[in-house]
Amino acid sequence: MRVFFIGFGQAGGKIVDMFIEQDKKAPVRSFRGIAVNTARTDLMGLDNIDLRDRILIGQTVVKGHGVGTDNVTGAKITADEIDSIINTVDTRGTHDIDAFVVVAGLGGGTGSGGSPVLCRHLKRIYREPVYALGILPAPEEGRLYSYNAARSLSTLVNEADNTFIFDNSAWKNEGESVRSAYERLNDEIVRRFGVLFRAGEVGKTGVGEMVVDSSEVINTLRGGGVTSVGYAISEKVTKSVKQKKGLLGGLSLKKKETSEEVLTGEDKSAKVIGLVRRAMLGRLTLPCDYTTAERALVLIAGPPDEMDRKGVEKSKSWVEENIAGVEVRGGDYPLESSKIAAVVVLATIGDAPRIRELLEIAKETKEDVIKSKERRVTMFDDEEIDPLFE
Ligand code: GDP
């Protein structure tokens, strides 16, 4: 799948920068990426996105210093300067892409406010689907972050064709602060979504037995709403050619051999099924009740010798038995790797406790803000003293 990424705000920019870094190392380039921000320093901190693809917006309003946590200002600046963002998208070219993915942290200001506005405009202008990848704040970041995230997400689900969610709080370790966890969390995000978004791209390892092309990813996401992704990786199944060259003192090897054990067909199927179960029952990007998913996609990536049609078919049936809907797509794609990875996309989730909690916090916060305004007392409301001017 060829993806045009737009990183909005600090988190969005950093994550897209990492997708581009990953893509530079891949056998075929599938990703394109730009970053948009109201804070100059955040844009300067990126490494892999071209300088001309880093767009500073809101200069006349916030002078390159960012909007803080004011997502209403983030949304307004984005609406006012949408033309310069779209111009950059056009300049980079969109004729050969399959989808847009707008990445943003939903608890802050720029990405939280700007990403729904951008999704709306991209959808109006282009035919390709527009997806969002939204990062949920951890509760320790405070009620304002939760309030921002709830408002942003409620808007985003109506503007994007589908919204992938990654919940920071589900992924940071006990006792660890969110900030110190960013690098590790971003690695987890880019690894999972990198496998998914690269589905269907043909590398030098050839085409898979059951290819998942971009239209299958798009059809899986057609229902809209929010989507969670599971991922599992096997232990080493083959020694990479490089390693063997090293081991055998540089002798060239004609054929890739399996390493420790030679797997039979049954073993291979069992391995694939086991991985898919681990992916779906393990930690999801958004912890949720997977039985409420409307559609799913099962993706197996790994060395060509290890791909197994029967395993993929059986895994698909197992996923189908466990979700609400009946549409489960799936397939494989060969990758030069010593491990097998399974990705399970649980699309259009009906219930996720963390989102319900966020919406609840947002409602309470709104009520508290109204009440505190009503309660506000001031020393200067004495009507007997006239102000200098009205
Ligand atoms: P913005 O620049 O105003 O859009 O706001 P930020 O992106 O700085 O922050 C918004 C949210 O994203 C907050 O909840 C942060 O905890 C989170 N966040 C910021 N940077 C990162 C990051 O690198 N990785 C992850 N996973 N989350 C981040």
Residues whose N, C-alpha, C, O or C-beta is under 5 A from the ligand:
A	BS01	GDP	F8 G9 Q10 A11 G12 K14 G68 G105 L106 G107 G108 G109 T110 G111 S112 I135 P137 V178 Y182 L185 N186
